[in-house]
Amino acid sequence: MRLTVFALFLVACGGSGRDPNAPTRPLPSWAGHATELFDDTIEPRAVGLELDRGAAPPRTDATLRERAQTSDAVLRVRVDTVTARDDGVNPRYDVGLRTLETLGGEHPPAETFTVRVGKDSPSIGLMRSFQTRLGGKTFVAFVREFIRPDGDVELHFHFAGDDKAVVQAVRDAVALEDLR
């Protein structure tokens, strides 16, 4: 009888006793080349800064293509919130996002999700300068989950500008990957 009650309790609480936040698939570590693809960066062009005039157009950008093909999801997102957190040692920005459109990938995050721009991100200075102007801004977000050494899951990203050329390059890259 006690065993039956315990089994019913497990079913009522979600079943197997498995951690509901645990990954449902094998995840890679955020190391090596993955740290270059999912670098927690917002491209300066995505916020209107033209710092790199020699950049490849999106349709011929091999890194964009690789990001699109290896992302858990490529999304058009809108910034809902930007929250600055600074304890004097580890400044960071938590960026609350809302998915507008899924362009590719088989493992998108929830419709609303948060990414973190930490002190080691190349975009920390951009966040300081633009944090009050990012609300409502749209981006193309390349996102991927990784497993940390402690077993927790973390989301890393790269934001590109939300323009027709980037969106079309992503669609082309996803279509190429689907043909393989």
Secondary structure, 3 states (H helix, E strand, C coil): CHHHHHHHHHHHCCCCCCCCCCCCCCCCECCCCHHHHCCCEECHHHHCCCCCCCCCCHHHCHHHHHHHHHCCEEEEEEEEEEEEECCCCCCEEEEEEEEEEEEECCCCCCCEEEEEEECCCCCHHHHHHHHHHCCCCEEEEEEEEEECCCCCEEEEEEEEECCHHHHHHHHHHHHHHHHC
